[in-house]
Amino acid sequence: MLKSNNRNKSVYQSAFYLLGIIKLVCCAAFLTENTTATTCLNGRKPWIKPCGYNSNSNLNPVSAHNNEGWLEDIVTRSEELRQMFLQMKSDYIKHPTIVRYIQRCWNLDTDFFHLEGFPIADAAKLAVWPLKLNETIEAIDDYEKLSTVLVFVEAMIWDDYIIPNGNDRANLCNIISKARDILCILKIEINDNELLRIPERNVMKTEYRQGDRTHKLGRNYLIFKDSIRYLQYMVDKYIRFIFS
């Protein structure tokens, strides 16, 4: 009887030990995922100092940038960023909660639904040909608006627990990196920090940072949708500048 009790005790100890290992592994995975997000942000606002916090030009994210070809650079990188958002939106609509959300709000993809404070493409600017816009003024405007996009993207990374796809966190970090490249090019071309309009986090309404998981899934979908539209507008505008 004593031998049987010892054997049972040993089995229980082994079971608890195994559960402890599983728990540690799960916690380690959780910490790794969150570390990815915090490492991506580095505890800083991602739209601040897009060319880097170090004065060493070798650390400039676009150190190979050709000043004379900056318009082409903006077009190329904006299209790459648009494709990143497009892929995330495509993956997003496969999630059952998002499908139900879109079915309930059937016109979520129309111009009736936007997040207040989020940049909206101004198609009317491109309606006149030849293009009667000033490159520097537009660069200043796009610097502020793309920075604002990153305010909203930062909020999505903070709310990583509501992201349906396990890879989305890394994808959002890639989006931040690409957007910072574009901001850096714009900053170099503007060449006057006094002209830069840099948004604060309060550009995003508090109510968009609160709410339940379903609310934030819908918020993220609108961020993807309007980011895609705004970046398409940027691509079209800078192509017009190239041929003006």
URGI-V685894 format. One record per residue. N is the residue number from 1. PSI is psi in degrees with one decimal (NA if undefined). NEAR is the number of other ideal C-beta (glycine too) atoms within 10 Angstrom. Layout:
n:psi:near
N:PSI:NEAR
N:PSI:NEAR
This chain:
n:psi:near
1:-43.3:5
2:-40.1:6
3:-38.4:7
4:-41.8:8
5:-40.3:9
6:-39.6:10
7:-42.9:10
8:-40.6:10
9:-40.1:10
10:-39.2:10
11:-45.0:10
12:-42.2:10
13:-41.2:10
14:-39.8:10
15:-46.3:10
16:-37.2:10
17:-43.1:10
18:-42.7:10
19:-36.7:10
20:-41.2:10
21:-45.1:10
22:-43.8:10
23:-42.4:10
24:-40.9:10
25:-44.0:10
26:-43.8:10
27:-39.7:10
28:-41.7:10
29:-42.1:10
30:-45.1:11
31:-37.2:10
32:-42.8:9
33:-44.9:15
34:-33.0:14
35:-36.4:10
36:-44.3:15
37:-47.1:19
38:-34.0:12
39:-37.8:10
40:-40.9:18
41:-25.5:15
42:26.9:9
43:14.3:6
44:160.5:10
45:119.9:16
46:-16.2:23
47:-1.8:24
48:138.1:13
49:63.2:15
50:-21.8:24
51:1.7:20
52:154.7:16
53:-10.7:9
54:139.8:10
55:-8.6:8
56:116.3:8
57:-20.9:9
58:-19.7:7
59:0.3:11
60:125.7:17
61:-19.8:17
62:44.9:20
63:-23.8:12
64:6.1:7
65:133.1:17
66:111.7:10
67:-37.4:10
68:-23.9:6
69:29.7:13
70:-31.9:19
71:-43.4:20
72:-38.7:13
73:-44.4:22
74:-44.1:24
75:-49.0:19
76:-49.7:14
77:-33.8:21
78:-38.3:27
79:-39.5:16
80:-41.9:14
81:-39.3:24
82:-41.6:20
83:-35.4:13
84:-46.7:21
85:-38.7:25
86:-42.2:16
87:-41.1:12
88:-39.9:24
89:-39.8:18
90:-40.6:10
91:-34.9:16
92:-42.0:21
93:-3.8:13
94:-13.2:10
95:131.3:15
96:-40.5:8
97:-41.0:14
98:-39.8:20
99:-47.1:12
100:-38.6:12
101:-44.0:17
102:-38.1:16
103:-37.3:9
104:-41.4:10
105:77.1:15
106:-24.8:8
107:31.1:9
108:-27.4:16
109:0.0:15
110:-178.5:10
111:4.8:10
112:-22.6:8
113:118.1:14
114:162.5:14
115:130.0:18
116:131.9:9
117:-12.3:14
118:139.6:22
119:134.9:25
120:135.7:13
121:133.3:19
122:83.1:13
123:-25.2:12
124:-27.6:7
125:-29.4:16
126:1.6:15
127:-17.2:8
128:134.2:10
129:132.7:8
130:156.6:8
131:119.8:17
132:61.5:8
133:152.7:16
134:127.6:11
135:-43.7:16
136:-43.6:14
137:-42.6:11
138:-36.5:17
139:-41.3:23
140:-44.1:19
141:-44.5:17
142:-31.3:22
143:-45.6:24
144:-43.4:17
145:-39.6:19
146:-33.7:23
147:-39.5:24
148:-38.6:21
149:-41.2:24
150:-26.8:20
151:-43.7:19
152:-38.2:23
153:-39.8:22
154:-42.4:21
155:-36.5:17
156:-39.3:21
157:-38.9:21
158:-35.4:12
159:40.5:17
160:-16.7:16
161:-15.9:10
162:0.3:17
163:125.1:23
164:-36.6:15
165:128.2:13
166:-21.2:9
167:-5.5:10
168:-32.8:19
169:-46.4:17
170:-37.2:14
171:-39.1:16
172:-36.5:25
173:-38.0:18
174:-37.1:14
175:-43.9:24
176:-44.5:20
177:-45.9:14
178:-41.3:19
179:-37.4:25
180:-35.5:23
181:-45.8:22
182:-43.9:24
183:-37.5:27
184:-43.9:22
185:-45.3:26
186:-42.0:24
187:-42.0:21
188:-42.1:17
189:-34.9:18
190:-42.2:18
191:32.9:10
192:102.5:9
193:-25.4:8
194:-23.1:5
195:-13.9:13
196:133.3:15
197:105.5:11
198:119.0:14
199:157.6:19
200:170.4:10
201:-24.6:13
202:-2.1:9
203:-22.0:15
204:120.3:21
205:145.1:12
206:-36.8:8
207:-25.2:11
208:-19.1:18
209:-11.0:14
210:-171.7:9
211:172.6:14
212:-177.5:8
213:-43.7:13
214:-42.4:14
215:-43.8:14
216:-28.6:19
217:-42.8:20
218:-39.9:20
219:-47.1:22
220:-40.1:24
221:-42.5:22
222:-34.8:18
223:-45.4:22
224:-48.3:23
225:-50.9:21
226:-23.7:21
227:-43.2:25
228:-44.4:19
229:-41.6:19
230:-41.0:23
231:-34.7:26
232:-40.2:16
233:-42.6:21
234:-44.9:24
235:-49.5:18
236:-41.5:15
237:-45.7:23
238:-25.1:22
239:-40.8:18
240:-40.6:17
241:-40.3:17
242:-39.3:11
243:5.7:8
244:NA:12
